[in-house]
Amino acid sequence: MTSNPQPTSGEPNPLRALSLDRLRCRTSMKWRTYPEDVLPVWVAEMDVPLAEPVVRAVTDALALGDTGYPAGTAYAEALAAFAAKRWGWDGLAVDRTRIVPDVMLGVVEMLRLVTGPGDPVVVNPPVYPPFFQFVEHMDRQVVEAPLGVDLRIDLDVLEDAFRRAAEGGRRAAYLLCSPHNPTGTVHTAEELAAVAALAERYGVRVVADEIHAPVVAGGTTFVPYLSMQGGENGLSLMSASKAWNLAGLKAALAIAGPASATDLNRLPEEVGHGPSHVGVIAHTAALRDGTVWLDALLTGLDDNRRLLSDLLSEHLPEVVYHPGEATYLAWLDCRAVGLGEDPADVFLRRGRVALSPGIDFRTGGAGHVRLNVATSPEVIAEAVRRMAVVVR
């Protein structure tokens, strides 16, 4: 596997391109959930203009009236080429992929393939809140295997959860968040190999949410779960959504390991009707032609992580922050500040800054907040300033 390369083209940092006034013209969730006096640094939307190849591809499609139903394998081919170049993984077989509406709806469909109603699904809290919401809504039982104090997978805890989940011969699945949201942890090859070995031992099927895979810090190596020995029985969901800010252009890919191809072939045909054809065009263009833009973004995110660390050390030294190896989300431990189990609520009411509440991420989330650093340095500085005012 290879690590994230550094940009050499002189592409400008997209995180510095848009003013706050311009951003407030947006009508998406990030900018319409709270009143205008609130500074939003919560949901995973980036404050960037779209990469030019994406804009061009979508504009051309609209001009042509190419707004029908999705077809073909261009998206999967673009992802396979990206994976080979970016991660050194040439095992992404186009014929073992299916287009799905988005990563979480794809997760639901994969879990339906390998589990039944009432079956257990293991997760690693604190973790992305929809893991709980979607799993519980589809009548599966969530089994928690909390992260260790180092915010990494605790293999002993995971094994115990697998043992309990598979007890009595039940079908069980493990919903792996890789890279991990909210901590930004990138699982190592050794950790993933151990996960695969445990999954095989206990007959647990692994479904990996790898939506943040392209968003890694400089010098960090992302390892696709399906590339691991023992990962052949797994299923993965990938998308250009997070890395290129395409959440509103719905399209993702479900990918099967060689031993899971028959499972993926049972995916109902109508699931492929859900993705947006224009979304598929956008994601394909991002993966195929948007890597220069991506590298500029990744460098900007590295700068923003350092900035946030410096600002917190200066203005909120009680807040514990370990910059993540991936994602553009910062996990802040605010327990020493004394704002209770939900500091995000206090920061919102008294500081007019919106962060994601740690309690939404379940076990291990109390006293924490998640801050989105995919914005300008000025917005990050203002967010920390508002937070600091609350605790003075």
C-alpha positions as a Markdown table, in Angstrom:
| # | Residue | x | y | z |
|---|---|---|---|---|
| 1 | Met | 0.0 | 0.0 | 0.0 |
| 2 | Thr | 1.1 | 3.5 | -0.7 |
| 3 | Ser | 0.6 | 6.7 | 1.4 |
| 4 | Asn | -1.1 | 9.9 | 0.4 |
| 5 | Pro | 1.2 | 11.8 | -2.0 |
| 6 | Gln | 1.8 | 15.5 | -1.6 |
| 7 | Pro | 0.6 | 17.9 | -4.3 |
| 8 | Thr | 3.1 | 19.3 | -6.7 |
| 9 | Ser | 0.9 | 21.1 | -9.3 |
| 10 | Gly | 0.4 | 24.4 | -7.5 |
| 11 | Glu | -3.4 | 23.7 | -7.3 |
| 12 | Pro | -4.8 | 26.3 | -4.8 |
| 13 | Asn | -6.1 | 25.2 | -1.4 |
| 14 | Pro | -9.9 | 24.9 | -1.9 |
| 15 | Leu | -10.4 | 25.4 | 1.8 |
| 16 | Arg | -9.4 | 29.1 | 1.4 |
| 17 | Ala | -11.6 | 29.8 | -1.7 |
| 18 | Leu | -15.0 | 30.7 | -0.2 |
| 19 | Ser | -15.9 | 33.5 | 2.2 |
| 20 | Leu | -18.2 | 33.0 | 5.1 |
| 21 | Asp | -20.8 | 35.3 | 3.4 |
| 22 | Arg | -20.7 | 33.2 | 0.3 |
| 23 | Leu | -21.0 | 30.0 | 2.3 |
| 24 | Arg | -24.1 | 31.3 | 4.0 |
| 25 | Cys | -25.8 | 31.4 | 0.6 |
| 26 | Arg | -25.9 | 27.6 | 0.6 |
| 27 | Thr | -29.2 | 25.9 | 1.4 |
| 28 | Ser | -27.9 | 22.5 | 2.6 |
| 29 | Met | -28.2 | 21.0 | 6.1 |
| 30 | Lys | -25.0 | 22.6 | 7.4 |
| 31 | Trp | -26.1 | 26.1 | 6.6 |
| 32 | Arg | -29.9 | 25.9 | 7.2 |
| 33 | Thr | -30.2 | 23.9 | 10.5 |
| 34 | Tyr | -29.2 | 26.8 | 12.8 |
| 35 | Pro | -29.9 | 30.6 | 12.8 |
| 36 | Glu | -27.4 | 32.8 | 11.0 |
| 37 | Asp | -25.7 | 33.9 | 14.2 |
| 38 | Val | -24.5 | 30.3 | 14.7 |
| 39 | Leu | -21.2 | 29.2 | 13.3 |
| 40 | Pro | -21.7 | 25.7 | 11.9 |
| 41 | Val | -18.7 | 23.3 | 12.2 |
| 42 | Trp | -20.6 | 20.1 | 12.7 |
| 43 | Val | -22.0 | 17.9 | 9.9 |
| 44 | Ala | -19.6 | 16.4 | 7.3 |
| 45 | Glu | -20.0 | 19.0 | 4.5 |
| 46 | Met | -16.9 | 20.8 | 3.3 |
| 47 | Asp | -16.6 | 24.5 | 2.8 |
| 48 | Val | -15.0 | 24.2 | -0.7 |
| 49 | Pro | -15.9 | 24.8 | -4.3 |
| 50 | Leu | -16.3 | 21.6 | -6.3 |
| 51 | Ala | -13.3 | 20.3 | -8.2 |
| 52 | Glu | -13.4 | 21.7 | -11.8 |
| 53 | Pro | -13.5 | 18.3 | -13.5 |
| 54 | Val | -16.6 | 17.5 | -11.5 |
| 55 | Val | -18.3 | 20.8 | -12.4 |
| 56 | Arg | -17.4 | 20.3 | -16.0 |
| 57 | Ala | -18.7 | 16.7 | -16.1 |
| 58 | Val | -22.0 | 17.6 | -14.5 |
| 59 | Thr | -22.5 | 20.8 | -16.5 |
| 60 | Asp | -21.9 | 18.8 | -19.7 |
| 61 | Ala | -24.4 | 16.2 | -18.7 |
| 62 | Leu | -27.0 | 18.8 | -17.9 |
| 63 | Ala | -26.4 | 20.6 | -21.2 |
| 64 | Leu | -26.8 | 17.3 | -23.0 |
| 65 | Gly | -29.9 | 16.4 | -21.0 |
| 66 | Asp | -28.1 | 13.3 | -19.8 |
| 67 | Thr | -30.3 | 13.0 | -16.8 |
| 68 | Gly | -31.7 | 9.5 | -17.1 |
| 69 | Tyr | -31.1 | 6.3 | -15.3 |
| 70 | Pro | -27.6 | 5.1 | -14.3 |
| 71 | Ala | -25.9 | 2.4 | -16.4 |
| 72 | Gly | -22.5 | 0.9 | -17.1 |
| 73 | Thr | -19.3 | 0.4 | -15.1 |
| 74 | Ala | -17.4 | 3.7 | -15.5 |
| 75 | Tyr | -17.7 | 4.5 | -11.8 |
| 76 | Ala | -16.3 | 1.1 | -10.8 |
| 77 | Glu | -13.6 | 1.4 | -13.4 |
| 78 | Ala | -12.6 | 4.8 | -12.1 |
| 79 | Leu | -12.5 | 3.6 | -8.5 |
| 80 | Ala | -10.5 | 0.5 | -9.4 |
| 81 | Ala | -7.9 | 2.7 | -11.1 |
| 82 | Phe | -7.8 | 5.1 | -8.2 |
| 83 | Ala | -7.4 | 2.2 | -5.7 |
| 84 | Ala | -4.5 | 0.8 | -7.7 |
| 85 | Lys | -2.7 | 4.1 | -8.0 |
| 86 | Arg | -3.5 | 5.5 | -4.5 |
| 87 | Trp | -3.4 | 2.4 | -2.3 |
| 88 | Gly | -1.5 | -0.1 | -4.4 |
| 89 | Trp | -4.5 | -2.3 | -4.5 |
| 90 | Asp | -5.3 | -4.0 | -7.8 |
| 91 | Gly | -7.8 | -6.4 | -6.4 |
| 92 | Leu | -10.9 | -4.3 | -6.9 |
| 93 | Ala | -12.7 | -6.3 | -9.6 |
| 94 | Val | -15.3 | -4.3 | -11.5 |
| 95 | Asp | -17.5 | -7.4 | -11.9 |
| 96 | Arg | -17.8 | -7.7 | -8.1 |
| 97 | Thr | -19.3 | -4.2 | -7.7 |
| 98 | Arg | -22.8 | -2.8 | -7.7 |
| 99 | Ile | -23.9 | 0.8 | -7.7 |
| 100 | Val | -26.0 | 1.7 | -4.6 |
| 101 | Pro | -27.7 | 5.0 | -3.7 |
| 102 | Asp | -25.1 | 6.0 | -1.0 |
| 103 | Val | -22.8 | 4.3 | 1.5 |
| 104 | Met | -25.3 | 3.9 | 4.4 |
| 105 | Leu | -28.1 | 2.6 | 2.2 |
| 106 | Gly | -25.5 | 0.3 | 0.7 |
| 107 | Val | -24.6 | -0.8 | 4.2 |
| 108 | Val | -28.2 | -1.7 | 4.9 |
| 109 | Glu | -28.4 | -3.7 | 1.7 |
| 110 | Met | -25.2 | -5.6 | 2.5 |
| 111 | Leu | -26.4 | -6.4 | 6.0 |
| 112 | Arg | -29.6 | -7.7 | 4.5 |
| 113 | Leu | -27.6 | -10.1 | 2.4 |
| 114 | Val | -25.7 | -11.6 | 5.3 |
| 115 | Thr | -28.0 | -11.3 | 8.3 |
| 116 | Gly | -31.7 | -11.6 | 9.0 |
| 117 | Pro | -34.2 | -9.8 | 11.3 |
| 118 | Gly | -33.1 | -9.9 | 14.9 |
| 119 | Asp | -29.5 | -10.9 | 14.1 |
| 120 | Pro | -26.6 | -9.0 | 15.8 |
| 121 | Val | -24.4 | -6.4 | 14.2 |
| 122 | Val | -21.2 | -5.5 | 16.0 |
| 123 | Val | -20.0 | -1.8 | 16.0 |
| 124 | Asn | -17.1 | 0.1 | 17.7 |
| 125 | Pro | -18.4 | 3.1 | 19.6 |
| 126 | Pro | -17.9 | 6.0 | 19.7 |
| 127 | Val | -18.9 | 5.7 | 16.0 |
| 128 | Tyr | -20.9 | 7.4 | 13.3 |
| 129 | Pro | -24.5 | 7.8 | 14.8 |
| 130 | Pro | -26.3 | 6.4 | 11.7 |
| 131 | Phe | -24.6 | 3.0 | 12.4 |
| 132 | Phe | -27.0 | 2.7 | 15.3 |
| 133 | Gln | -30.0 | 4.3 | 13.6 |
| 134 | Phe | -29.9 | 2.3 | 10.4 |
| 135 | Val | -29.1 | -1.0 | 12.0 |
| 136 | Glu | -31.8 | -0.7 | 14.6 |
| 137 | His | -34.4 | 0.5 | 12.0 |
| 138 | Met | -33.8 | -2.6 | 9.9 |
| 139 | Asp | -34.6 | -4.8 | 13.0 |
| 140 | Arg | -31.0 | -5.9 | 13.8 |
| 141 | Gln | -29.5 | -5.9 | 17.2 |
| 142 | Val | -26.5 | -3.7 | 17.9 |
| 143 | Val | -23.7 | -5.3 | 19.9 |
| 144 | Glu | -21.1 | -2.8 | 21.1 |
| 145 | Ala | -17.4 | -3.4 | 21.1 |
| 146 | Pro | -16.1 | -0.1 | 22.3 |
| 147 | Leu | -12.7 | 1.3 | 21.2 |
| 148 | Gly | -9.8 | 1.2 | 23.6 |
| 149 | Val | -8.5 | 4.2 | 25.5 |
| 150 | Asp | -6.1 | 4.7 | 22.6 |
| 151 | Leu | -9.2 | 5.1 | 20.3 |
| 152 | Arg | -8.2 | 2.0 | 18.4 |
| 153 | Ile | -10.0 | -1.3 | 18.0 |
| 154 | Asp | -9.6 | -3.3 | 21.2 |
| 155 | Leu | -9.1 | -6.9 | 19.8 |
| 156 | Asp | -9.9 | -8.6 | 23.0 |
| 157 | Val | -13.2 | -6.6 | 23.4 |
| 158 | Leu | -14.0 | -7.3 | 19.7 |
| 159 | Glu | -13.4 | -11.0 | 20.1 |
| 160 | Asp | -15.7 | -11.1 | 23.1 |
| 161 | Ala | -18.4 | -9.3 | 21.1 |
| 162 | Phe | -17.9 | -11.7 | 18.2 |
| 163 | Arg | -18.3 | -14.6 | 20.5 |
| 164 | Arg | -21.5 | -13.3 | 22.0 |
| 165 | Ala | -22.9 | -12.3 | 18.6 |
| 166 | Ala | -22.3 | -15.7 | 17.1 |
| 167 | Glu | -23.4 | -17.7 | 20.1 |
| 168 | Gly | -25.8 | -20.5 | 19.2 |
| 169 | Gly | -24.9 | -20.4 | 15.6 |
| 170 | Arg | -26.5 | -17.1 | 14.9 |
| 171 | Arg | -25.7 | -15.1 | 11.8 |
| 172 | Ala | -23.7 | -12.1 | 12.8 |
| 173 | Ala | -22.0 | -9.1 | 11.1 |
| 174 | Tyr | -19.4 | -6.6 | 12.0 |
| 175 | Leu | -19.9 | -3.0 | 10.7 |
| 176 | Leu | -16.3 | -1.7 | 10.4 |
| 177 | Cys | -15.8 | 2.0 | 10.1 |
| 178 | Ser | -12.5 | 2.4 | 8.2 |
| 179 | Pro | -11.1 | 5.1 | 8.6 |
| 180 | His | -12.9 | 5.5 | 11.8 |
| 181 | Asn | -15.4 | 8.3 | 12.3 |
| 182 | Pro | -15.2 | 10.3 | 14.6 |
| 183 | Thr | -11.7 | 9.6 | 15.8 |
| 184 | Gly | -9.9 | 9.8 | 12.4 |
| 185 | Thr | -8.1 | 6.5 | 13.2 |
| 186 | Val | -6.6 | 4.6 | 10.3 |
| 187 | His | -6.6 | 0.9 | 11.0 |
| 188 | Thr | -3.2 | -0.8 | 10.3 |
| 189 | Ala | -2.7 | -3.8 | 8.1 |
| 190 | Glu | -1.9 | -5.8 | 11.3 |
| 191 | Glu | -5.1 | -4.7 | 13.0 |
| 192 | Leu | -7.2 | -5.5 | 9.9 |
| 193 | Ala | -5.6 | -8.9 | 9.5 |
| 194 | Ala | -6.4 | -9.6 | 13.2 |
| 195 | Val | -10.0 | -8.5 | 12.5 |
| 196 | Ala | -10.3 | -10.8 | 9.5 |
| 197 | Ala | -8.9 | -13.8 | 11.5 |
| 198 | Leu | -11.4 | -13.2 | 14.3 |
| 199 | Ala | -14.2 | -12.9 | 11.8 |
| 200 | Glu | -13.3 | -16.2 | 10.2 |
| 201 | Arg | -13.0 | -17.9 | 13.6 |
| 202 | Tyr | -16.4 | -16.9 | 14.8 |
| 203 | Gly | -18.2 | -16.8 | 11.4 |
| 204 | Val | -18.9 | -13.1 | 11.5 |
| 205 | Arg | -19.3 | -11.3 | 8.2 |
| 206 | Val | -17.5 | -8.0 | 7.8 |
| 207 | Val | -19.2 | -5.0 | 6.1 |
| 208 | Ala | -16.7 | -2.1 | 5.8 |
| 209 | Asp | -17.8 | 1.5 | 5.5 |
| 210 | Glu | -14.7 | 3.0 | 3.8 |
| 211 | Ile | -16.3 | 6.3 | 2.7 |
| 212 | His | -13.4 | 8.4 | 4.2 |
| 213 | Ala | -10.7 | 6.2 | 2.5 |
| 214 | Pro | -9.3 | 9.0 | 0.2 |
| 215 | Val | -9.1 | 11.5 | 3.0 |
| 216 | Val | -5.9 | 10.7 | 4.8 |
| 217 | Ala | -3.2 | 12.8 | 6.4 |
| 218 | Gly | 0.2 | 13.2 | 4.8 |
| 219 | Gly | 2.4 | 10.1 | 5.2 |
| 220 | Thr | -0.6 | 8.0 | 6.3 |
| 221 | Thr | -1.3 | 4.6 | 4.6 |
| 222 | Phe | -4.9 | 3.5 | 4.1 |
| 223 | Val | -5.4 | -0.3 | 3.8 |
| 224 | Pro | -8.7 | -1.5 | 2.1 |
| 225 | Tyr | -10.2 | -4.3 | 4.2 |
| 226 | Leu | -10.8 | -6.5 | 1.1 |
| 227 | Ser | -7.1 | -6.3 | 0.3 |
| 228 | Met | -6.3 | -8.3 | 3.4 |
| 229 | Gln | -5.7 | -12.0 | 3.6 |
| 230 | Gly | -8.9 | -13.2 | 5.2 |
| 231 | Gly | -10.8 | -10.3 | 3.8 |
| 232 | Glu | -12.1 | -12.3 | 0.8 |
| 233 | Asn | -15.3 | -13.0 | 2.6 |
| 234 | Gly | -16.0 | -9.3 | 3.3 |
| 235 | Leu | -18.1 | -6.6 | 1.7 |
| 236 | Ser | -17.1 | -2.9 | 1.3 |
| 237 | Leu | -18.9 | 0.4 | 0.6 |
| 238 | Met | -16.9 | 3.2 | -1.1 |
| 239 | Ser | -17.8 | 6.6 | -2.6 |
| 240 | Ala | -16.2 | 9.8 | -3.7 |
| 241 | Ser | -18.8 | 11.6 | -1.5 |
| 242 | Lys | -16.6 | 12.7 | 1.5 |
| 243 | Ala | -13.4 | 13.4 | -0.4 |
| 244 | Trp | -15.0 | 15.6 | -3.1 |
| 245 | Asn | -18.0 | 17.0 | -1.1 |
| 246 | Leu | -20.6 | 15.2 | -3.2 |
| 247 | Ala | -23.2 | 14.1 | -0.6 |
| 248 | Gly | -26.0 | 15.7 | -2.5 |
| 249 | Leu | -25.1 | 13.8 | -5.7 |
| 250 | Lys | -26.1 | 10.3 | -4.6 |
| 251 | Ala | -24.0 | 7.4 | -5.7 |
| 252 | Ala | -21.8 | 4.8 | -4.1 |
| 253 | Leu | -20.3 | 1.4 | -4.8 |
| 254 | Ala | -20.7 | -1.9 | -3.0 |
| 255 | Ile | -17.7 | -4.1 | -3.5 |
| 256 | Ala | -17.4 | -7.8 | -2.8 |
| 257 | Gly | -14.4 | -9.9 | -1.9 |
| 258 | Pro | -13.9 | -13.0 | -4.1 |
| 259 | Ala | -15.7 | -15.2 | -1.6 |
| 260 | Ser | -18.7 | -12.8 | -1.3 |
| 261 | Ala | -19.5 | -12.5 | -5.0 |
| 262 | Thr | -22.4 | -14.8 | -4.7 |
| 263 | Asp | -23.9 | -12.7 | -1.9 |
| 264 | Leu | -23.5 | -9.5 | -3.9 |
| 265 | Asn | -25.2 | -11.2 | -6.9 |
| 266 | Arg | -28.3 | -11.6 | -4.7 |
| 267 | Leu | -28.6 | -7.8 | -4.4 |
| 268 | Pro | -32.1 | -6.9 | -5.6 |
| 269 | Glu | -32.0 | -5.3 | -9.1 |
| 270 | Glu | -34.1 | -2.4 | -8.0 |
| 271 | Val | -31.4 | -1.2 | -5.5 |
| 272 | Gly | -29.5 | 0.0 | -8.6 |
| 273 | His | -32.4 | 2.3 | -9.4 |
| 274 | Gly | -31.7 | 4.5 | -6.4 |
| 275 | Pro | -28.5 | 6.2 | -7.4 |
| 276 | Ser | -28.5 | 9.4 | -9.3 |
| 277 | His | -27.1 | 9.1 | -12.9 |
| 278 | Val | -25.7 | 12.7 | -12.5 |
| 279 | Gly | -24.3 | 11.6 | -9.2 |
| 280 | Val | -22.5 | 8.6 | -10.9 |
| 281 | Ile | -21.1 | 11.0 | -13.5 |
| 282 | Ala | -19.8 | 13.3 | -10.8 |
| 283 | His | -18.2 | 10.6 | -8.7 |
| 284 | Thr | -16.6 | 9.1 | -11.8 |
| 285 | Ala | -15.1 | 12.4 | -12.8 |
| 286 | Ala | -13.8 | 13.0 | -9.3 |
| 287 | Leu | -12.0 | 9.7 | -9.1 |
| 288 | Arg | -10.7 | 9.8 | -12.6 |
| 289 | Asp | -9.8 | 13.5 | -13.0 |
| 290 | Gly | -10.0 | 15.1 | -9.6 |
| 291 | Thr | -6.9 | 13.9 | -7.8 |
| 292 | Val | -4.9 | 17.1 | -8.2 |
| 293 | Trp | -7.7 | 18.9 | -6.5 |
| 294 | Leu | -7.8 | 16.2 | -3.8 |
| 295 | Asp | -4.1 | 16.5 | -3.1 |
| 296 | Ala | -4.5 | 20.3 | -2.6 |
| 297 | Leu | -7.4 | 19.6 | -0.2 |
| 298 | Leu | -5.4 | 17.0 | 1.8 |
| 299 | Thr | -2.5 | 19.5 | 2.3 |
| 300 | Gly | -5.0 | 22.1 | 3.4 |
| 301 | Leu | -6.5 | 19.7 | 5.9 |
| 302 | Asp | -3.0 | 18.9 | 7.3 |
| 303 | Asp | -2.5 | 22.6 | 7.8 |
| 304 | Asn | -5.9 | 22.9 | 9.5 |
| 305 | Arg | -5.3 | 20.0 | 11.9 |
| 306 | Arg | -2.1 | 21.7 | 13.0 |
| 307 | Leu | -3.9 | 25.0 | 13.3 |
| 308 | Leu | -6.6 | 23.6 | 15.5 |
| 309 | Ser | -4.1 | 21.9 | 17.7 |
| 310 | Asp | -2.2 | 25.2 | 18.2 |
| 311 | Leu | -5.4 | 27.2 | 18.9 |
| 312 | Leu | -6.7 | 24.7 | 21.4 |
| 313 | Ser | -3.3 | 24.6 | 23.2 |
| 314 | Glu | -3.4 | 28.4 | 23.5 |
| 315 | His | -7.1 | 29.0 | 24.2 |
| 316 | Leu | -8.5 | 25.8 | 25.5 |
| 317 | Pro | -5.6 | 23.8 | 27.0 |
| 318 | Glu | -8.0 | 21.6 | 29.0 |
| 319 | Val | -9.5 | 20.2 | 25.8 |
| 320 | Val | -7.7 | 17.0 | 24.6 |
| 321 | Tyr | -7.2 | 16.7 | 20.9 |
| 322 | His | -5.2 | 14.0 | 19.1 |
| 323 | Pro | -5.2 | 15.0 | 15.4 |
| 324 | Gly | -6.6 | 12.1 | 13.4 |
| 325 | Glu | -4.8 | 10.3 | 10.6 |
| 326 | Ala | -7.9 | 10.5 | 8.3 |
| 327 | Thr | -11.2 | 12.3 | 7.7 |
| 328 | Tyr | -11.7 | 16.0 | 8.2 |
| 329 | Leu | -13.3 | 15.5 | 11.6 |
| 330 | Ala | -11.7 | 16.4 | 14.9 |
| 331 | Trp | -12.7 | 14.5 | 18.1 |
| 332 | Leu | -12.4 | 16.7 | 21.1 |
| 333 | Asp | -12.4 | 15.5 | 24.7 |
| 334 | Cys | -13.9 | 18.3 | 26.7 |
| 335 | Arg | -14.5 | 16.4 | 30.0 |
| 336 | Ala | -11.9 | 18.5 | 31.9 |
| 337 | Val | -13.7 | 21.7 | 30.9 |
| 338 | Gly | -16.7 | 20.8 | 33.1 |
| 339 | Leu | -19.6 | 21.3 | 30.7 |
| 340 | Gly | -21.3 | 18.0 | 31.5 |
| 341 | Glu | -22.1 | 15.1 | 29.2 |
| 342 | Asp | -23.1 | 17.3 | 26.3 |
| 343 | Pro | -20.7 | 20.2 | 25.9 |
| 344 | Ala | -21.9 | 20.7 | 22.3 |
| 345 | Asp | -25.3 | 21.9 | 23.7 |
| 346 | Val | -23.5 | 24.4 | 26.0 |
| 347 | Phe | -21.2 | 25.6 | 23.2 |
| 348 | Leu | -24.3 | 26.1 | 21.0 |
| 349 | Arg | -26.4 | 28.0 | 23.5 |
| 350 | Arg | -23.7 | 30.1 | 25.1 |
| 351 | Gly | -21.1 | 30.4 | 22.3 |
| 352 | Arg | -23.3 | 30.2 | 19.2 |
| 353 | Val | -21.0 | 27.6 | 17.6 |
| 354 | Ala | -22.6 | 24.3 | 16.3 |
| 355 | Leu | -20.5 | 21.1 | 16.9 |
| 356 | Ser | -21.6 | 17.5 | 16.7 |
| 357 | Pro | -22.6 | 16.2 | 20.2 |
| 358 | Gly | -20.3 | 13.4 | 21.3 |
| 359 | Ile | -23.2 | 11.6 | 23.1 |
| 360 | Asp | -24.7 | 10.9 | 19.6 |
| 361 | Phe | -21.8 | 8.5 | 19.0 |
| 362 | Arg | -22.9 | 6.4 | 22.0 |
| 363 | Thr | -20.5 | 4.7 | 24.4 |
| 364 | Gly | -17.3 | 6.8 | 24.9 |
| 365 | Gly | -18.9 | 9.9 | 23.5 |
| 366 | Ala | -20.1 | 11.7 | 26.6 |
| 367 | Gly | -18.1 | 14.9 | 27.3 |
| 368 | His | -16.9 | 15.0 | 23.7 |
| 369 | Val | -17.7 | 17.0 | 20.6 |
| 370 | Arg | -16.8 | 16.5 | 16.9 |
| 371 | Leu | -15.5 | 19.5 | 15.0 |
| 372 | Asn | -15.3 | 19.7 | 11.2 |
| 373 | Val | -12.0 | 21.2 | 10.1 |
| 374 | Ala | -12.8 | 21.2 | 6.3 |
| 375 | Thr | -13.3 | 24.9 | 6.4 |
| 376 | Ser | -11.1 | 28.0 | 6.3 |
| 377 | Pro | -8.5 | 28.8 | 8.9 |
| 378 | Glu | -10.5 | 31.9 | 9.8 |
| 379 | Val | -13.6 | 29.8 | 10.6 |
| 380 | Ile | -11.6 | 27.4 | 12.7 |
| 381 | Ala | -10.1 | 30.3 | 14.6 |
| 382 | Glu | -13.5 | 31.8 | 15.2 |
| 383 | Ala | -15.0 | 28.5 | 16.3 |
| 384 | Val | -12.2 | 28.1 | 18.9 |
| 385 | Arg | -12.7 | 31.7 | 20.0 |
| 386 | Arg | -16.4 | 31.2 | 20.6 |
| 387 | Met | -15.7 | 27.9 | 22.5 |
| 388 | Ala | -13.1 | 29.6 | 24.7 |
| 389 | Val | -15.5 | 32.4 | 25.6 |
| 390 | Val | -17.9 | 29.8 | 27.0 |
| 391 | Val | -15.4 | 28.4 | 29.5 |
| 392 | Arg | -13.8 | 31.6 | 30.7 |
